[in-house]
Each structure stands twice: as C-alpha cells, then as structure tokens.
C-alpha cells in the first residue's frame, strides 16, 4: 500500500507542475519519496518509522550518498511547502517551477532506487 501511494503521489506531483501548483508538486514529491522509503523499511526491516525525516529513513536502508543528499533536500520541502511560518513566505508564492521540477526529479531517483529493491 505504501509503495502504490508513493507512485500515485509522484504522478500527482507531476500533474501539479502542469497546473502551476508548484508548492503542491514539491510537497507531493517529498511525500512520494517518504512513502517509498517507508514501503521499503516495512519490507526489509519489518518496521514503520513514524517520521518525515527522509535522511533517517534512507540511512536505515543504506542508500548511497548521492541519494542521501537528495533526501536531505526533499526533507526540507516537507515544512516549507506546507506552512507559511516555516520560511516566512506563503508556500504558494515561494515555490517556482524550477523548484518543483527539481523536487520531482529528486523523488524520481529515490523511487527508482527503492523500486529495484522492492
């Protein structure tokens, strides 16, 4: 279930780029990566970690450094795409198309790594 929802979140992230909702695309990219990592931790470790920290999850799974860096970038999106007081800006105004494309690309790489291990 976690994996299927991760794939759906990534698809929805891409759709939100098309519709110009860049902060939603970035949030869903983060969520896709989080759910994919949780799917693999459940499968490999038999445990669901209640966290939004993608680096923590990635380290538990032994992701390579380049993917840890992507997870670090995506983890920061969790708060700034949701709450105006996280960055001092309204998320709808602060995320650009380039941000959303980058976040979706990062999530795609994480999901591709996870998929090979599912």
C-alpha positions in Angstrom: 0.0 0.0 0.0 2.8 2.4 0.9 4.5 1.8 -2.5 1.4 2.2 -4.5 0.6 5.5 -2.8 4.2 6.7 -3.4 3.8 6.1 -7.1 0.4 7.9 -7.1 1.9 10.9 -5.1 4.7 11.1 -7.7 2.2 11.1 -10.5 0.2 13.8 -8.8 3.3 15.9 -8.2 3.9 15.9 -12.0 0.3 16.9 -12.7 0.7 19.8 -10.3 3.7 21.1 -12.2 1.5 21.2 -15.3 -1.3 23.0 -13.5 1.2 25.6 -12.0 0.7 24.5 -8.4 4.5 24.3 -7.7 4.4 24.1 -3.9 1.9 21.2 -4.2 4.2 19.4 -6.7 7.1 19.8 -4.3 5.1 18.6 -1.3 3.9 15.6 -3.2 7.4 14.8 -4.4 8.6 14.8 -0.8 5.6 12.6 0.2 6.3 10.2 -2.7 9.9 9.7 -1.5 8.9 9.4 2.1 6.2 6.7 1.3 8.6 4.8 -0.9 11.2 4.7 1.7 8.7 3.6 4.3 7.5 0.9 2.0 11.0 -0.5 1.8 11.6 -0.2 5.5 8.4 -2.2 6.1 9.5 -4.8 3.6 13.2 -5.1 4.6 13.2 -4.2 8.3 9.6 -5.1 9.3 9.1 -1.7 10.8 7.2 1.5 10.1 9.1 4.6 11.3 6.8 7.5 12.2 9.0 10.2 10.8 9.2 12.7 8.0 13.0 12.7 8.0 14.0 11.1 4.7 17.7 11.1 5.6 16.9 9.0 8.7 14.9 6.5 6.6 17.5 6.5 3.8 20.3 5.8 6.3 18.3 2.9 7.8 18.1 1.4 4.3 21.7 2.1 3.3 21.1 4.5 0.4 24.2 5.8 -1.3 25.5 9.3 -0.5 24.1 10.9 -3.7 20.6 9.7 -2.8 21.1 10.8 0.9 21.8 14.3 -0.4 18.6 14.2 -2.5 16.7 13.0 0.6 18.1 15.9 2.6 16.9 18.4 0.0 13.4 16.8 -0.1 13.2 16.7 3.7 13.4 20.5 3.9 10.4 20.7 1.5 8.1 19.0 4.0 7.7 22.1 6.2 8.4 24.9 3.7 5.8 23.6 1.3 3.1 23.4 4.0 3.5 26.2 6.5 3.9 29.9 5.9 5.8 30.3 9.1 8.4 27.7 8.2 10.2 30.0 5.8 8.4 33.3 6.4 6.8 33.1 3.0 3.5 31.7 1.7 4.3 28.4 0.1 2.0 29.1 -2.9 4.2 32.2 -3.6 7.6 30.9 -2.8 8.0 27.7 -4.9 8.9 28.1 -8.5 8.5 25.8 -11.5 12.3 25.1 -11.3 11.9 24.1 -7.6 9.1 21.7 -8.4 10.9 20.1 -11.3 14.0 19.6 -9.2 12.0 18.1 -6.3 10.1 15.8 -8.6 13.3 14.7 -10.3 14.9 14.0 -6.9 11.9 12.0 -5.8 12.0 10.0 -9.1 15.6 9.0 -8.4 14.7 7.9 -4.9 11.7 5.9 -6.1 13.8 4.3 -8.9 16.3 3.1 -6.3 13.6 1.8 -4.0 11.7 0.1 -6.9 14.8 -2.1 -7.7 14.7 -3.3 -4.1 11.0 -4.0 -3.7 
